[in-house]
Structure formats: C-alpha cells, structure tokens
Amino acid sequence: GGGGGNSGGVAMLLAAAERALPSCSSQDMANLAWGLAALRVRPGTAWCARLALELVRRADGMSCAHAATSLWALGKLGFRPAARQLRGVERTLFQRLAQMRPRELSACAWAFAAMDYEPDEQWLEAFSDQCEERADEFSPQDWSVGVYSLASIAEYSRDAKVYLEELLTSKALEQQLSRPTPSSLAMHAYACGVMGPRAARLLRRLLSTSRPLLPAFKGQELSALACAAARTSAHPPPEFVSAWLSAAAARAPSMPGPVLCACAWAAAKLRLQPTRAWQAALAARLAVVLPGLGTREFAMVVWALGEWATPLPPPLVADMGRRLYVCSKDYNRVVRRNLTWAVMKLKTKARAEERKRERDTGSDAAGAGSTARPRGFQAVRRGAAAAK
C-alpha cells in the first residue's frame, strides 16, 4: 500500500490494515490511524490516499471524535491531498463544528495546515467564529494550536488571513493571553509574523510578556519569537534582545538544524550584533548539523553568517563552500550570487584570523627568545662579581 522504507513487520501491518479498512468500524479506523501517527510511521502516499478515501466515504456516519482523530492522523502521516480532495470531510465537519470539543476543533485545523490543504471560506469562517464565541471553553494550548493552524493556512490562503486577523483583534485573545505559556506565546508570535507589520503592536506585547519566561523556552519557541519580529519589522527592545540571545546560546548545543538556521536568520535580519562567543556557539552546532540541512535552511544560515562576517574554522568554511557548489542549481541567480558573496567573506575572514594567529604565535616565540638568558649566564655573572 505504498509503505516503502518501513520494516517488514510494519509493512505487513499496513497491508493487513489496508485490506481491513472497508469493513472495520470507525473507531477501529481512527485508533489505527492514531497509532500509526503516534509511532511516526510513514505509510506512503498510496496508503494515506486509501485512508483519506475511506474517511470521506464514511465521514457522515462518524462521531466528531473519530473524524477529528482520523483527520489529525492524516496530517501526522505526511499526507498531501489534492485541492478539494477532502471536501466531503469539510462538509461534515462544518455541520458539526458547534458540537465538537475545542481540542477536536484545533486538531482538525492543525491537520488541514499540516497537509497544506485549504478548506473553503465557509469552513474557515465557521471555525474562526467557534474559536471566538467559545473561547472560555478552550485551554491555552488548544486555543493557541487553533490560532497557529489558521496562521499556517493563511500562509497560502487570503481567506484564512482575514479570519486570522479577526481572532488576533478579538476580545477572546485578551482572555487567552492572561494565561501565557512559552508554547502559547510562540504560536501567537508566529501568527503575528504571518500578518506582517499590521501585527507589530501585538507582537511587541507578546515579546514583553515572554521576556521573563525566556529561560523556559525551547529552541523552536525562541526561533518563533525572533522570526516573527523579523517578519513584522518590530525591532525588540534591548532588554529583550539581551535575554533572547542568552537563552538562544544556552539552547544552541541541542538545537535541530532548521531551528538553528531560523534563529541565525532572524537575528541577522533584525541587525542584532551577537558576541563572538554567541557566534562561536552557533558555529560549533552548525558544524554538526550542516550535512542534514535543506537548501532553504542552508541559505538562511550562510546569509546570516556572511552579514556578521563570523570568524569560522577554515574546515567548516570549506565544507560550506562545497555544499554551496552542490546546491547552487537549486537557487535563483540573485540568491546564488548573495550566497557566493557571503561564503567569500567568510573565507576571507577565516584566512585573516588564521594569519593573525600565526603572527601572534610568532610574536610570542620572538618575545620569549629575546628575554631568554643564555646557558651559564648566572655563572658568568658570579665570576665577574668575584673579579671585582
């Protein structure tokens, strides 16, 4: 059923499950999909398409919980449906939105976002209305996931952007921001980034609320704050910048590659001037994650390091140059020129640092030689004193 790359046992399970899908209960189907998603199995496009077809076929007869779970699982399994492929599910969910629990509402929106799927405007409007009208029923996490998911859809949907702005200016938002957590603040910040400069005022408030909590932020949450500031052109105040740089440096040794690159890009875009120690921590982690970076992440971090002219170890700069040569066909002419210029600056800086170290080493050696006394000096001195 398209589960290439899975172990033999998982492949057998997927094949048996695919045969059972038409006749199993809705609960069994939802449990199966949830289990595969929880195990991070990648069944493949064909298997997911079969599950999606079954979900569309029986959506009208499924409970809200089973429909939401199955849809959430499709998002976690990496399915990318065609436009309007899930229209039957949309229709069923639209009719039941008022009956769904907040967590189910957020799970459905998250699934659509994860699948890069754009629900129709009627669904988006109804979802936004439910979030606003029933805000007091939402936990901070469920509300934040809903806002984050709507923002993710708004990256490619003009309709979603309209309803996202309504949520970000609603009284319901005030209620949710009274109970801030690192994840909720990061997800709201991401939504501000999607809205751009129009959300700069709200973002400044989020950054101010976040500052005392920054030591508890994960790397991805820290990158969300900085990237949102860069996208909205809302330059953070100095006290926030200092606290953010400190928290990012503490998280750098364990940051995944994409998160590290996003932090670097945002910091450079905001024209922050990190210390050499901060840049050294970034470079040390980059040396580890460089082989696994995608072309987009690689471009982000190279551009940032070029803006700072960060002194890097020559072997790392050489690796970056080779990676750029291999990836150059994936960039347009302007990006390729900018990245080439950045790598050239980094090579020049690395050579200059190397020459400086050599000069310093030579000076130290010369200094040591000029102050060294020849062997027997003390004996000669005692002899001269005795002759007097």
C-alpha positions as CSV (number, residue, x, y, z in Angstrom):
1,G,0.0,0.0,0.0
2,G,2.9,2.4,-0.6
3,G,4.7,1.9,2.7
4,G,8.1,1.8,1.2
5,G,11.0,2.2,3.6
6,N,9.1,0.6,6.6
7,S,10.4,-2.5,8.3
8,G,9.0,-5.9,7.3
9,G,6.7,-6.1,10.3
10,V,5.3,-2.6,9.8
11,A,4.8,-3.2,6.1
12,M,2.8,-6.4,6.9
13,L,0.7,-4.4,9.3
14,L,0.0,-1.7,6.8
15,A,-1.0,-4.3,4.1
16,A,-3.4,-6.0,6.6
17,A,-4.8,-2.7,7.7
18,E,-5.5,-1.6,4.2
19,R,-7.4,-4.8,3.5
20,A,-9.5,-4.3,6.6
21,L,-10.3,-0.6,6.1
22,P,-13.5,-1.1,4.2
23,S,-15.0,-3.3,6.8
24,C,-13.6,-2.1,10.1
25,S,-15.5,0.2,12.5
26,S,-15.0,3.9,12.5
27,Q,-13.5,3.6,16.0
28,D,-11.0,1.0,14.8
29,M,-10.1,3.1,11.8
30,A,-9.4,6.1,14.0
31,N,-7.4,4.1,16.5
32,L,-5.4,2.5,13.7
33,A,-4.6,5.9,12.2
34,W,-3.8,7.4,15.6
35,G,-1.5,4.5,16.4
36,L,0.5,4.8,13.2
37,A,0.8,8.5,13.6
38,A,2.0,8.1,17.2
39,L,4.6,5.6,16.1
40,R,5.8,8.1,13.4
41,V,5.3,5.6,10.7
42,R,5.3,6.9,7.1
43,P,2.9,4.6,5.2
44,G,3.4,6.4,1.9
45,T,1.1,8.4,-0.4
46,A,-0.9,5.5,-1.7
47,W,-1.8,4.1,1.7
48,C,-2.7,7.6,3.0
49,A,-4.9,8.2,0.0
50,R,-6.7,5.0,0.7
51,L,-7.3,6.1,4.3
52,A,-8.5,9.5,3.1
53,L,-10.9,7.9,0.6
54,E,-12.4,5.8,3.4
55,L,-12.6,8.9,5.7
56,V,-14.5,10.8,3.0
57,R,-16.8,7.8,2.3
58,R,-17.9,7.3,5.9
59,A,-17.5,10.8,7.4
60,D,-21.3,11.4,7.7
61,G,-21.6,8.4,10.0
62,M,-18.6,9.0,12.2
63,S,-18.5,10.6,15.6
64,C,-16.8,14.0,15.9
65,A,-14.0,12.5,17.9
66,H,-13.3,9.7,15.3
67,A,-13.5,12.0,12.4
68,A,-11.1,14.5,14.0
69,T,-8.7,11.8,15.1
70,S,-8.5,10.3,11.6
71,L,-8.0,13.7,10.0
72,W,-5.3,14.6,12.6
73,A,-3.6,11.3,11.8
74,L,-3.5,12.0,8.1
75,G,-1.7,15.2,8.8
76,K,0.8,13.5,11.1
77,L,1.4,10.7,8.5
78,G,2.5,13.3,5.9
79,F,-0.4,13.1,3.5
80,R,-0.7,15.9,0.9
81,P,-4.2,15.8,-0.6
82,A,-5.1,17.4,-3.9
83,A,-7.3,20.6,-3.8
84,R,-10.8,19.8,-2.7
85,Q,-10.0,16.1,-2.2
86,L,-11.3,16.3,1.4
87,R,-14.4,18.3,0.5
88,G,-16.7,15.6,1.9
89,V,-15.0,15.7,5.3
90,E,-15.0,19.5,5.3
91,R,-18.8,19.5,4.8
92,T,-19.4,17.0,7.6
93,L,-17.1,18.9,10.0
94,F,-18.8,22.2,9.1
95,Q,-22.2,20.8,10.0
96,R,-20.8,19.7,13.4
97,L,-18.4,22.4,14.4
98,A,-20.7,23.6,17.2
99,Q,-20.8,20.0,18.6
100,M,-17.1,19.5,18.6
101,R,-14.9,19.9,21.7
102,P,-12.2,22.6,21.5
103,R,-9.5,20.0,21.2
104,E,-11.2,18.4,18.2
105,L,-11.7,21.8,16.5
106,S,-8.0,22.6,16.9
107,A,-7.0,19.1,15.8
108,C,-9.0,19.5,12.5
109,A,-7.5,22.9,11.8
110,W,-4.0,21.6,12.6
111,A,-4.5,18.7,10.2
112,F,-5.5,20.9,7.3
113,A,-2.5,23.1,8.0
114,A,-0.1,20.1,8.2
115,M,-1.4,18.8,4.9
116,D,-1.1,22.2,3.2
117,Y,-4.8,21.9,2.5
118,E,-7.0,25.0,2.1
119,P,-10.6,24.4,3.4
120,D,-13.2,26.6,1.7
121,E,-14.0,30.0,3.1
122,Q,-17.3,28.9,4.7
123,W,-15.4,26.4,6.9
124,L,-12.7,28.9,7.8
125,E,-15.3,31.5,8.9
126,A,-17.2,29.0,11.0
127,F,-14.0,27.7,12.6
128,S,-13.0,31.3,13.5
129,D,-16.4,32.0,14.9
130,Q,-16.3,28.9,17.1
131,C,-12.9,30.0,18.5
132,E,-14.1,33.4,19.3
133,E,-17.6,32.5,20.7
134,R,-16.4,29.6,22.8
135,A,-13.0,31.0,23.9
136,D,-13.8,30.3,27.5
137,E,-14.0,26.6,26.8
138,F,-10.5,26.4,25.2
139,S,-7.4,25.6,27.2
140,P,-4.5,28.0,26.4
141,Q,-2.9,25.1,24.4
142,D,-5.9,24.3,22.3
143,W,-6.7,27.9,21.5
144,S,-3.0,28.5,20.6
145,V,-3.0,25.5,18.3
146,G,-6.1,26.8,16.6
147,V,-4.6,30.2,16.0
148,Y,-1.3,28.7,14.9
149,S,-3.1,26.4,12.4
150,L,-5.2,29.2,11.0
151,A,-2.0,31.2,10.6
152,S,-0.3,28.3,8.8
153,I,-3.2,28.1,6.4
154,A,-3.0,31.9,6.0
155,E,0.5,31.5,4.6
156,Y,-1.2,30.4,1.3
157,S,-4.8,31.4,1.8
158,R,-6.0,35.0,1.6
159,D,-9.4,34.0,3.1
160,A,-7.7,32.5,6.2
161,K,-5.7,35.7,6.7
162,V,-8.9,37.6,7.0
163,Y,-10.2,35.4,9.8
164,L,-6.8,35.2,11.5
165,E,-6.8,39.0,11.8
166,E,-10.3,38.9,13.4
167,L,-9.0,36.4,16.0
168,L,-5.9,38.5,16.7
169,T,-8.0,41.6,17.4
170,S,-10.8,39.9,19.3
171,K,-11.6,40.1,23.0
172,A,-11.2,36.4,23.2
173,L,-7.5,36.9,22.6
174,E,-7.2,39.0,25.7
175,Q,-8.7,36.2,27.7
176,Q,-6.2,33.7,26.4
177,L,-3.1,36.0,26.8
178,S,-3.9,36.2,30.5
179,R,-2.6,32.7,30.9
180,P,0.7,32.7,28.9
181,T,2.9,29.8,28.4
182,P,6.1,29.5,26.3
183,S,4.3,27.5,23.6
184,S,1.2,29.7,23.5
185,L,3.3,32.9,23.2
186,A,5.4,31.3,20.5
187,M,2.4,30.2,18.5
188,H,0.7,33.6,18.8
189,A,4.0,35.2,17.7
190,Y,4.1,33.0,14.6
191,A,0.6,34.2,13.8
192,C,1.8,37.8,14.1
193,G,4.6,37.1,11.7
194,V,2.2,35.8,9.1
195,M,0.1,39.0,9.4
196,G,3.3,41.1,9.0
197,P,3.7,44.7,10.1
198,R,0.0,45.1,10.8
199,A,0.5,42.9,13.9
200,A,3.7,44.6,15.1
201,R,1.9,46.2,18.1
202,L,0.6,42.9,19.3
203,L,3.9,41.2,18.8
204,R,5.7,43.8,20.9
205,R,3.3,43.0,23.7
206,L,4.0,39.2,23.3
207,L,7.7,39.8,23.4
208,S,7.4,41.9,26.6
209,T,5.3,39.1,28.2
210,S,7.8,36.5,27.0
211,R,11.0,38.1,28.4
212,P,10.9,36.8,32.0
213,L,9.9,33.3,30.7
214,L,12.7,33.0,28.0
215,P,14.9,30.6,30.0
216,A,12.0,28.1,29.8
217,F,11.5,28.5,26.1
218,K,12.6,25.6,23.8
219,G,14.7,26.3,20.8
220,Q,11.8,26.3,18.3
221,E,9.8,28.6,20.5
222,L,12.8,31.1,20.7
223,S,13.1,31.0,16.9
224,A,9.4,31.7,16.5
225,L,9.7,34.9,18.6
226,A,12.7,36.2,16.6
227,C,11.3,35.2,13.2
228,A,8.0,36.9,13.9
229,A,9.9,40.1,14.9
230,A,11.8,40.0,11.7
231,R,8.7,39.4,9.6
232,T,6.8,42.3,11.2
233,S,9.8,44.7,11.3
234,A,9.1,45.1,15.1
235,H,12.6,45.6,16.5
236,P,12.6,44.2,20.0
237,P,13.8,46.4,22.9
238,P,17.4,46.0,24.2
239,E,16.4,44.1,27.3
240,F,14.5,41.5,25.3
241,V,17.4,41.2,22.8
242,S,19.9,40.5,25.6
243,A,17.6,37.9,27.3
244,W,16.8,36.3,24.0
245,L,20.5,36.0,22.9
246,S,21.3,34.5,26.3
247,A,18.5,31.9,26.0
248,A,19.4,31.0,22.4
249,A,23.0,30.5,23.3
250,A,22.0,28.1,26.1
251,R,19.8,26.1,23.7
252,A,22.2,26.2,20.7
253,P,24.1,22.9,21.5
254,S,20.9,20.9,21.2
255,M,19.1,22.9,18.5
256,P,17.9,21.0,15.4
257,G,19.4,22.3,12.2
258,P,16.3,24.1,10.9
259,V,15.7,25.9,14.2
260,L,19.4,26.9,14.5
261,C,19.3,28.4,11.0
262,A,16.0,30.2,11.7
263,C,17.5,31.8,14.9
264,A,20.6,32.9,12.9
265,W,18.5,34.3,10.1
266,A,16.2,36.2,12.4
267,A,19.0,37.7,14.5
268,A,20.8,38.9,11.3
269,K,17.6,40.2,9.8
270,L,17.0,42.3,13.0
271,R,20.6,43.5,12.7
272,L,21.4,42.2,16.1
273,Q,25.1,42.1,16.9
274,P,25.8,38.9,18.9
275,T,29.1,38.5,20.8
276,R,31.9,36.4,19.4
277,A,31.1,33.7,22.0
278,W,27.5,33.6,20.8
279,Q,28.6,33.2,17.2
280,A,31.1,30.6,18.2
281,A,28.3,28.5,19.8
282,L,26.3,28.9,16.6
283,A,29.3,27.7,14.5
284,A,30.0,24.7,16.7
285,R,26.5,23.5,16.4
286,L,26.4,24.3,12.6
287,A,29.4,22.0,12.1
288,V,27.3,19.1,13.5
289,V,24.0,19.8,11.6
290,L,25.4,21.1,8.3
291,P,25.2,17.8,6.4
292,G,21.5,17.4,7.2
293,L,20.4,21.0,6.3
294,G,17.9,21.5,3.4
295,T,18.7,24.1,0.8
296,R,16.4,26.7,2.4
297,E,18.0,26.4,5.9
298,F,21.5,26.4,4.4
299,A,20.8,29.6,2.6
300,M,19.4,31.2,5.8
301,V,22.4,30.5,7.9
302,V,25.0,31.3,5.3
303,W,23.4,34.6,4.7
304,A,23.4,35.4,8.4
305,L,27.0,34.4,9.0
306,G,28.0,36.5,6.0
307,E,26.2,39.5,7.4
308,W,28.2,39.2,10.6
309,A,31.4,38.1,8.9
310,T,31.7,35.5,11.6
311,P,35.2,34.0,12.1
312,L,34.8,30.3,11.4
313,P,37.2,27.4,11.4
314,P,38.6,27.0,7.9
315,P,37.4,23.4,7.5
316,L,33.8,24.5,8.2
317,V,34.1,27.3,5.7
318,A,35.4,24.8,3.1
319,D,32.5,22.4,3.8
320,M,30.1,25.3,3.3
321,G,31.7,26.2,0.0
322,R,31.4,22.6,-1.2
323,R,27.8,22.5,-0.1
324,L,27.0,25.7,-2.0
325,Y,28.6,24.3,-5.1
326,V,26.4,21.2,-4.9
327,C,23.2,23.1,-4.1
328,S,23.8,26.1,-6.5
329,K,21.4,24.8,-9.1
330,D,18.5,24.9,-6.5
331,Y,18.8,28.7,-6.1
332,N,17.9,31.5,-8.5
333,R,20.6,33.8,-9.7
334,V,20.2,36.5,-7.1
335,V,20.3,34.1,-4.1
336,R,23.2,32.2,-5.7
337,R,25.2,35.5,-6.0
338,N,24.4,36.6,-2.5
339,L,25.4,33.2,-1.0
340,T,28.6,33.1,-3.1
341,W,29.5,36.6,-1.8
342,A,28.7,35.5,1.8
343,V,31.0,32.4,1.5
344,M,33.7,34.6,0.0
345,K,33.5,37.0,3.0
346,L,33.7,34.0,5.4
347,K,36.7,32.6,3.6
348,T,38.5,36.0,3.7
349,K,37.7,36.3,7.4
350,A,38.9,32.8,8.2
351,R,42.2,33.5,6.4
352,A,42.6,36.8,8.2
353,E,42.0,35.1,11.6
354,E,44.5,32.3,10.7
355,R,47.2,34.9,9.7
356,K,46.6,36.8,12.9
357,R,47.0,33.6,15.0
358,E,50.2,32.9,13.2
359,R,51.5,36.4,13.8
360,D,50.6,36.2,17.5
361,T,52.3,32.8,17.8
362,G,55.4,34.2,16.1
363,S,55.4,37.3,18.3
364,D,55.1,35.2,21.4
365,A,58.0,33.0,20.3
366,A,60.2,36.0,19.4
367,G,59.4,37.6,22.7
368,A,60.3,34.5,24.6
369,G,63.6,34.3,22.7
370,S,64.6,38.0,23.4
371,T,64.1,37.6,27.2
372,A,65.8,34.2,27.5
373,R,69.2,34.2,29.1
374,P,71.9,32.1,27.6
375,R,73.1,29.0,29.4
376,G,75.7,29.7,32.0
377,F,74.6,33.3,32.4
378,Q,74.4,33.1,36.2
379,A,77.9,31.5,36.4
380,V,79.4,34.3,34.2
381,R,77.8,36.9,36.4
382,R,79.1,35.4,39.6
383,G,82.6,35.2,38.0
384,A,82.5,38.9,37.1
385,A,81.5,39.8,40.6
386,A,84.3,37.8,42.1
387,A,86.9,39.5,39.8
388,K,85.8,42.9,41.1
